[in-house]
Protein backbone atom coordinates (compact mmCIF):
# COMPACT_ATOMS: atom_id res chain seq x y z
CA UNK A 1 0.00 0.00 0.00
CA UNK A 2 2.80 2.40 0.91
CA UNK A 3 4.62 1.59 -2.32
CA UNK A 4 1.41 2.17 -4.26
CA UNK A 5 0.84 5.55 -2.63
CA UNK A 6 4.44 6.47 -3.37
CA UNK A 7 3.99 5.62 -7.03
CA UNK A 8 0.81 7.68 -7.23
CA UNK A 9 2.58 10.60 -5.57
CA UNK A 10 5.52 10.39 -7.97
CA UNK A 11 3.21 10.22 -10.99
CA UNK A 12 1.21 13.19 -9.69
CA UNK A 13 4.42 15.20 -9.28
CA UNK A 14 5.57 14.46 -12.82
CA UNK A 15 2.18 15.28 -14.34
CA UNK A 16 1.90 18.53 -12.35
CA UNK A 17 5.40 19.62 -13.33
CA UNK A 18 4.77 18.96 -17.03
CA UNK A 19 1.43 20.81 -16.94
CA UNK A 20 3.04 23.85 -15.30
CA UNK A 21 5.89 23.80 -17.80
CA UNK A 22 3.29 23.82 -20.57
CA UNK A 23 1.39 26.67 -18.90
CA UNK A 24 4.24 28.94 -17.81
CA UNK A 25 7.57 28.21 -19.51
CA UNK A 26 8.67 30.47 -22.36
CA UNK A 27 9.64 27.43 -24.43
CA UNK A 28 6.87 24.87 -24.67
CA UNK A 29 7.93 21.33 -23.68
CA UNK A 30 8.46 18.85 -26.49
CA UNK A 31 5.29 16.89 -25.69
CA UNK A 32 3.21 19.98 -26.49
CA UNK A 33 4.13 19.98 -30.18
CA UNK A 34 0.94 20.23 -32.19
CA UNK A 35 0.15 17.46 -34.62
CA UNK A 36 -1.65 17.94 -37.92
CA UNK A 37 -5.41 18.09 -37.71
CA UNK A 38 -7.97 17.25 -40.34
CA UNK A 39 -9.59 20.62 -40.95
CA UNK A 40 -12.48 21.51 -43.19
CA UNK A 41 -11.86 23.65 -46.25
CA UNK A 42 -13.74 26.46 -44.53
CA UNK A 43 -11.40 26.34 -41.51
CA UNK A 44 -8.36 26.19 -43.79
CA UNK A 45 -9.62 29.28 -45.59
CA UNK A 46 -10.06 31.11 -42.28
CA UNK A 47 -6.56 30.06 -41.20
CA UNK A 48 -5.11 31.41 -44.43
CA UNK A 49 -6.93 34.71 -43.95
CA UNK A 50 -5.66 35.04 -40.37
CA UNK A 51 -2.09 34.22 -41.39
CA UNK A 52 -2.22 36.67 -44.31
CA UNK A 53 -3.54 39.41 -42.02
CA UNK A 54 -0.79 38.65 -39.48
CA UNK A 55 1.87 38.96 -42.19
CA UNK A 56 0.34 42.23 -43.38
CA UNK A 57 0.39 43.72 -39.86
CA UNK A 58 3.99 42.60 -39.35
CA UNK A 59 4.97 44.39 -42.57
CA UNK A 60 3.13 47.62 -41.74
CA UNK A 61 4.87 50.80 -40.68
CA UNK A 62 5.02 50.10 -36.94
CA UNK A 63 7.67 51.58 -34.69
CA UNK A 64 9.30 49.05 -32.37
CA UNK A 65 9.52 50.42 -28.84
CA UNK A 66 10.68 49.06 -25.48
CA UNK A 67 9.99 49.65 -21.81
CA UNK A 68 11.32 48.12 -18.59
CA UNK A 69 8.87 46.21 -16.40
CA UNK A 70 8.55 46.80 -12.66
CA UNK A 71 10.76 43.74 -12.10
CA UNK A 72 13.45 44.67 -14.62
CA UNK A 73 12.42 42.87 -17.82
CA UNK A 74 12.77 44.42 -21.25
CA UNK A 75 9.35 44.43 -22.87
CA UNK A 76 8.80 45.03 -26.58
CA UNK A 77 5.89 46.81 -28.21
CA UNK A 78 4.88 48.03 -31.66
CA UNK A 79 3.45 51.53 -32.09
CA UNK A 80 1.09 51.89 -35.07
CA UNK A 81 0.28 55.58 -35.16
CA UNK A 82 -2.84 56.91 -36.81
CA UNK A 83 -2.75 60.48 -38.20
CA UNK A 84 -5.25 62.70 -36.34
CA UNK A 85 -6.03 59.85 -33.95
CA UNK A 86 -9.17 60.07 -31.82
CA UNK A 87 -8.06 57.49 -29.28
CA UNK A 88 -5.32 55.00 -28.38
CA UNK A 89 -5.70 51.24 -27.93
CA UNK A 90 -3.27 49.19 -25.83
CA UNK A 91 -3.54 45.66 -27.26
CA UNK A 92 -2.46 42.54 -25.35
CA UNK A 93 -2.22 39.20 -27.18
CA UNK A 94 -2.94 35.75 -25.78
CA UNK A 95 -1.10 32.72 -24.43
CA UNK A 96 1.59 31.35 -26.77
CA UNK A 97 0.36 33.70 -29.47
CA UNK A 98 1.55 36.99 -30.98
CA UNK A 99 0.42 40.55 -31.58
CA UNK A 100 0.24 39.98 -35.33
CA UNK A 101 -1.78 36.76 -35.12
CA UNK A 102 -4.33 37.97 -32.58
CA UNK A 103 -4.85 41.48 -33.99
CA UNK A 104 -4.01 41.19 -37.69
CA UNK A 105 -7.65 40.79 -38.74
CA UNK A 106 -8.78 43.95 -36.91
CA UNK A 107 -5.70 46.18 -37.25
CA UNK A 108 -6.80 48.03 -40.38
CA UNK A 109 -10.30 48.56 -38.98
CA UNK A 110 -8.75 50.20 -35.91
CA UNK A 111 -6.40 52.30 -38.02
CA UNK A 112 -9.16 53.42 -40.39
CA UNK A 113 -11.35 54.44 -37.45
CA UNK A 114 -9.00 56.82 -35.74
CA UNK A 115 -7.09 54.51 -33.40
CA UNK A 116 -3.39 54.64 -32.74
CA UNK A 117 -2.44 51.24 -31.32
CA UNK A 118 0.31 50.02 -29.04
CA UNK A 119 0.63 46.29 -29.71
CA UNK A 120 2.46 44.81 -26.71
CA UNK A 121 4.44 41.59 -26.69
CA UNK A 122 3.65 39.88 -23.39
CA UNK A 123 6.40 38.87 -20.98
CA UNK A 124 7.91 35.43 -21.51
CA UNK A 125 6.79 35.41 -25.15
CA UNK A 126 8.29 36.32 -28.51
CA UNK A 127 10.72 39.29 -28.19
CA UNK A 128 9.91 40.36 -24.63
CA UNK A 129 12.12 39.10 -21.83
CA UNK A 130 11.11 36.71 -19.08
CA UNK A 131 11.40 32.97 -18.56
CA UNK A 132 7.73 32.53 -17.68
CA UNK A 133 4.23 33.73 -18.44
CA UNK A 134 2.00 34.38 -15.43
CA UNK A 135 -1.54 34.33 -16.89
CA UNK A 136 -2.19 37.99 -16.12
CA UNK A 137 -0.94 38.08 -12.52
CA UNK A 138 2.25 40.01 -13.37
CA UNK A 139 1.25 41.04 -16.89
CA UNK A 140 -1.27 43.48 -15.38
CA UNK A 141 1.64 45.56 -14.10
CA UNK A 142 3.23 45.43 -17.56
CA UNK A 143 -0.01 46.70 -19.06
CA UNK A 144 0.02 49.60 -16.61
CA UNK A 145 3.55 50.49 -17.72
CA UNK A 146 2.40 50.50 -21.34
CA UNK A 147 -0.44 52.87 -20.41
CA UNK A 148 2.11 55.21 -18.85
CA UNK A 149 4.24 54.98 -22.02
CA UNK A 150 1.21 55.91 -24.16
CA UNK A 151 0.41 58.89 -21.92
CA UNK A 152 3.98 60.14 -22.23
CA UNK A 153 3.89 59.62 -25.98
CA UNK A 154 0.52 61.33 -26.52
CA UNK A 155 0.67 63.86 -23.72
CA UNK A 156 -2.46 62.54 -22.01
CA UNK A 157 -4.57 64.23 -24.67
CA UNK A 158 -6.26 61.10 -26.01
CA UNK A 159 -8.57 58.58 -24.34
CA UNK A 160 -6.98 55.16 -23.87
CA UNK A 161 -8.74 51.81 -24.27
CA UNK A 162 -7.33 48.44 -23.21
CA UNK A 163 -7.99 45.46 -25.48
CA UNK A 164 -7.02 41.83 -25.02
CA UNK A 165 -7.65 38.39 -26.46
CA UNK A 166 -7.72 35.22 -24.30
CA UNK A 167 -4.91 35.56 -21.74
CA UNK A 168 -4.56 39.13 -22.98
CA UNK A 169 -8.22 39.68 -22.08
CA UNK A 170 -7.57 38.47 -18.54
CA UNK A 171 -4.52 40.73 -18.44
CA UNK A 172 -6.49 43.88 -19.26
CA UNK A 173 -9.31 42.93 -16.86
CA UNK A 174 -6.82 42.32 -14.05
CA UNK A 175 -5.20 45.66 -14.92
CA UNK A 176 -8.55 47.30 -14.14
CA UNK A 177 -8.02 46.43 -10.48
CA UNK A 178 -4.99 48.74 -10.32
CA UNK A 179 -5.11 52.50 -9.89
CA UNK A 180 -5.29 53.57 -13.53
CA UNK A 181 -4.62 56.98 -15.05
CA UNK A 182 -7.76 58.96 -15.82
CA UNK A 183 -7.03 58.69 -19.53
CA UNK A 184 -8.20 55.04 -19.48
CA UNK A 185 -11.85 55.11 -20.57
CA UNK A 186 -12.74 51.51 -21.37
CA UNK A 187 -11.75 47.87 -21.75
CA UNK A 188 -12.47 45.32 -24.48
CA UNK A 189 -11.92 41.78 -23.19
CA UNK A 190 -12.41 38.94 -25.70
CA UNK A 191 -12.55 35.41 -24.19
CA UNK A 192 -10.97 36.02 -20.79
CA UNK A 193 -10.68 33.46 -17.99
CA UNK A 194 -11.21 34.31 -14.32
CA UNK A 195 -7.84 33.21 -12.88
CA UNK A 196 -4.86 30.95 -13.62
CA UNK A 197 -6.11 28.42 -11.09
CA UNK A 198 -9.61 28.40 -12.60
CA UNK A 199 -8.49 27.89 -16.19
CA UNK A 200 -5.99 25.19 -15.24
CA UNK A 201 -8.69 23.38 -13.26
CA UNK A 202 -11.05 23.60 -16.23
CA UNK A 203 -8.49 22.27 -18.71
CA UNK A 204 -7.47 19.41 -16.41
CA UNK A 205 -11.01 18.26 -15.69
CA UNK A 206 -12.83 19.03 -18.94
CA UNK A 207 -10.13 18.53 -21.56
CA UNK A 208 -7.66 16.12 -20.01
CA UNK A 209 -10.05 14.29 -17.61
CA UNK A 210 -7.56 14.57 -14.74
CA UNK A 211 -8.91 15.21 -11.21
CA UNK A 212 -7.49 18.63 -10.35
CA UNK A 213 -7.84 18.05 -6.60
CA UNK A 214 -4.94 15.58 -6.80
CA UNK A 215 -2.65 18.33 -8.07
CA UNK A 216 -4.04 21.55 -6.57
CA UNK A 217 -1.65 21.94 -3.61
CA UNK A 218 1.33 20.82 -5.66
CA UNK A 219 0.42 23.26 -8.46
CA UNK A 220 0.41 26.13 -5.98
CA UNK A 221 3.81 25.21 -4.50
CA UNK A 222 5.43 24.80 -7.93
CA UNK A 223 3.84 27.99 -9.19
CA UNK A 224 5.23 29.96 -6.25
CA UNK A 225 8.67 28.53 -6.96
CA UNK A 226 8.54 29.36 -10.70
CA UNK A 227 7.02 32.84 -10.65
CA UNK A 228 7.01 33.77 -6.94
CA UNK A 229 3.23 34.06 -7.09
CA UNK A 230 0.34 31.77 -6.25
CA UNK A 231 -1.99 30.62 -9.03
CA UNK A 232 -4.75 31.95 -6.78
CA UNK A 233 -3.01 35.27 -6.20
CA UNK A 234 -5.46 37.34 -8.23
CA UNK A 235 -8.41 37.05 -10.58
CA UNK A 236 -10.49 39.10 -12.97
CA UNK A 237 -13.29 38.92 -10.39
CA UNK A 238 -11.03 40.51 -7.77
CA UNK A 239 -10.24 43.26 -10.27
CA UNK A 240 -13.87 43.87 -11.24
CA UNK A 241 -14.69 44.52 -7.59
CA UNK A 242 -12.45 47.57 -7.91
C-alpha atoms as one frame of an Amber mdcrd trajectory, in Angstrom:
protein
   0.000   0.000   0.000   2.798   2.402   0.912   4.624   1.588  -2.320   1.410
   2.169  -4.258   0.845   5.553  -2.632   4.439   6.475  -3.366   3.992   5.616
  -7.034   0.813   7.680  -7.230   2.576  10.596  -5.569   5.520  10.392  -7.974
   3.211  10.223 -10.986   1.208  13.189  -9.685   4.415  15.199  -9.279   5.572
  14.461 -12.822   2.178  15.282 -14.338   1.899  18.527 -12.355   5.400  19.621
 -13.329   4.767  18.965 -17.026   1.429  20.807 -16.939   3.035  23.847 -15.303
   5.889  23.800 -17.802   3.295  23.825 -20.570   1.392  26.667 -18.903   4.237
  28.942 -17.812   7.572  28.206 -19.513   8.670  30.467 -22.361   9.644  27.428
 -24.426   6.866  24.873 -24.666   7.933  21.331 -23.677   8.459  18.853 -26.486
   5.293  16.888 -25.693   3.215  19.985 -26.491   4.126  19.981 -30.184   0.944
  20.229 -32.193   0.153  17.463 -34.624  -1.646  17.944 -37.915  -5.407  18.094
 -37.708  -7.968  17.251 -40.335  -9.589  20.621 -40.951 -12.484  21.514 -43.192
 -11.859  23.649 -46.250 -13.735  26.461 -44.530 -11.396  26.341 -41.508  -8.356
  26.191 -43.787  -9.617  29.277 -45.587 -10.065  31.108 -42.285  -6.563  30.061
 -41.202  -5.107  31.408 -44.434  -6.928  34.711 -43.951  -5.659  35.040 -40.368
  -2.092  34.221 -41.392  -2.224  36.668 -44.310  -3.536  39.409 -42.017  -0.790
  38.646 -39.480   1.869  38.955 -42.187   0.342  42.226 -43.381   0.391  43.723
 -39.863   3.986  42.599 -39.346   4.969  44.386 -42.568   3.133  47.619 -41.741
   4.866  50.802 -40.680   5.019  50.098 -36.938   7.673  51.581 -34.690   9.297
  49.045 -32.368   9.517  50.422 -28.838  10.685  49.056 -25.484   9.993  49.646
 -21.806  11.319  48.115 -18.587   8.873  46.214 -16.402   8.549  46.805 -12.657
  10.756  43.742 -12.096  13.450  44.671 -14.617  12.422  42.865 -17.816  12.774
  44.418 -21.253   9.347  44.432 -22.875   8.802  45.034 -26.583   5.889  46.811
 -28.209   4.877  48.029 -31.663   3.454  51.527 -32.087   1.092  51.893 -35.068
   0.283  55.578 -35.162  -2.841  56.907 -36.809  -2.752  60.476 -38.195  -5.247
  62.700 -36.345  -6.031  59.854 -33.950  -9.171  60.073 -31.820  -8.056  57.491
 -29.282  -5.320  54.997 -28.378  -5.697  51.243 -27.929  -3.266  49.194 -25.835
  -3.538  45.658 -27.258  -2.456  42.540 -25.351  -2.219  39.203 -27.176  -2.935
  35.752 -25.779  -1.096  32.722 -24.425   1.590  31.351 -26.773   0.363  33.699
 -29.473   1.552  36.994 -30.975   0.422  40.552 -31.576   0.240  39.985 -35.326
  -1.778  36.761 -35.123  -4.333  37.974 -32.580  -4.850  41.475 -33.991  -4.012
  41.187 -37.688  -7.648  40.792 -38.737  -8.776  43.953 -36.908  -5.702  46.178
 -37.250  -6.798  48.032 -40.385 -10.304  48.559 -38.979  -8.754  50.199 -35.909
  -6.398  52.296 -38.020  -9.161  53.418 -40.390 -11.351  54.438 -37.450  -8.995
  56.823 -35.740  -7.095  54.507 -33.397  -3.393  54.642 -32.738  -2.445  51.236
 -31.325   0.306  50.024 -29.044   0.634  46.290 -29.705   2.458  44.813 -26.714
   4.443  41.588 -26.687   3.647  39.882 -23.392   6.402  38.866 -20.978   7.910
  35.431 -21.513   6.790  35.412 -25.152   8.295  36.320 -28.508  10.725  39.288
 -28.189   9.907  40.358 -24.634  12.120  39.099 -21.830  11.110  36.709 -19.084
  11.404  32.972 -18.556   7.734  32.526 -17.676   4.232  33.728 -18.439   2.003
  34.385 -15.433  -1.536  34.329 -16.891  -2.189  37.986 -16.124  -0.936  38.079
 -12.520   2.248  40.007 -13.369   1.247  41.038 -16.894  -1.270  43.480 -15.383
   1.638  45.564 -14.102   3.232  45.430 -17.562  -0.012  46.698 -19.061   0.015
  49.604 -16.608   3.555  50.485 -17.722   2.400  50.500 -21.342  -0.441  52.867
 -20.414   2.115  55.207 -18.850   4.236  54.978 -22.020   1.212  55.906 -24.156
   0.407  58.889 -21.918   3.975  60.138 -22.227   3.886  59.623 -25.985   0.524
  61.331 -26.520   0.671  63.859 -23.715  -2.463  62.536 -22.007  -4.568  64.226
 -24.672  -6.258  61.096 -26.014  -8.570  58.576 -24.336  -6.984  55.158 -23.870
  -8.740  51.810 -24.272  -7.327  48.437 -23.214  -7.988  45.463 -25.478  -7.019
  41.834 -25.015  -7.649  38.394 -26.457  -7.723  35.222 -24.304  -4.915  35.559
 -21.741  -4.562  39.134 -22.978  -8.220  39.679 -22.080  -7.574  38.467 -18.536
  -4.517  40.728 -18.440  -6.495  43.876 -19.262  -9.311  42.933 -16.859  -6.817
  42.318 -14.050  -5.198  45.659 -14.920  -8.545  47.297 -14.144  -8.015  46.425
 -10.479  -4.994  48.738 -10.325  -5.114  52.499  -9.889  -5.293  53.568 -13.527
  -4.619  56.979 -15.050  -7.760  58.960 -15.817  -7.027  58.688 -19.531  -8.198
  55.042 -19.477 -11.853  55.113 -20.567 -12.737  51.506 -21.367 -11.753  47.874
 -21.751 -12.473  45.324 -24.481 -11.924  41.776 -23.194 -12.406  38.943 -25.697
 -12.545  35.407 -24.193 -10.967  36.024 -20.791 -10.680  33.462 -17.989 -11.207
  34.312 -14.324  -7.841  33.212 -12.876  -4.861  30.953 -13.620  -6.113  28.418
 -11.090  -9.611  28.403 -12.603  -8.488  27.894 -16.195  -5.988  25.186 -15.236
  -8.691  23.383 -13.261 -11.054  23.603 -16.228  -8.492  22.268 -18.711  -7.467
  19.413 -16.415 -11.007  18.265 -15.686 -12.833  19.025 -18.941 -10.131  18.529
 -21.564  -7.663  16.123 -20.012 -10.051  14.294 -17.612  -7.560  14.569 -14.738
  -8.908  15.211 -11.206  -7.495  18.628 -10.348  -7.836  18.049  -6.604  -4.936
  15.581  -6.797  -2.654  18.335  -8.072  -4.041  21.552  -6.570  -1.645  21.939
  -3.611   1.334  20.817  -5.664   0.424  23.264  -8.455   0.409  26.132  -5.984
   3.806  25.208  -4.502   5.430  24.795  -7.925   3.836  27.990  -9.188   5.233
  29.958  -6.255   8.672  28.530  -6.964   8.545  29.359 -10.696   7.017  32.845
 -10.651   7.013  33.772  -6.939   3.226  34.056  -7.094   0.336  31.774  -6.250
  -1.986  30.620  -9.029  -4.751  31.948  -6.776  -3.005  35.268  -6.202  -5.458
  37.343  -8.231  -8.411  37.053 -10.581 -10.492  39.100 -12.971 -13.295  38.922
 -10.392 -11.029  40.509  -7.773 -10.240  43.265 -10.275 -13.871  43.868 -11.239
 -14.694  44.518  -7.590 -12.448  47.567  -7.911
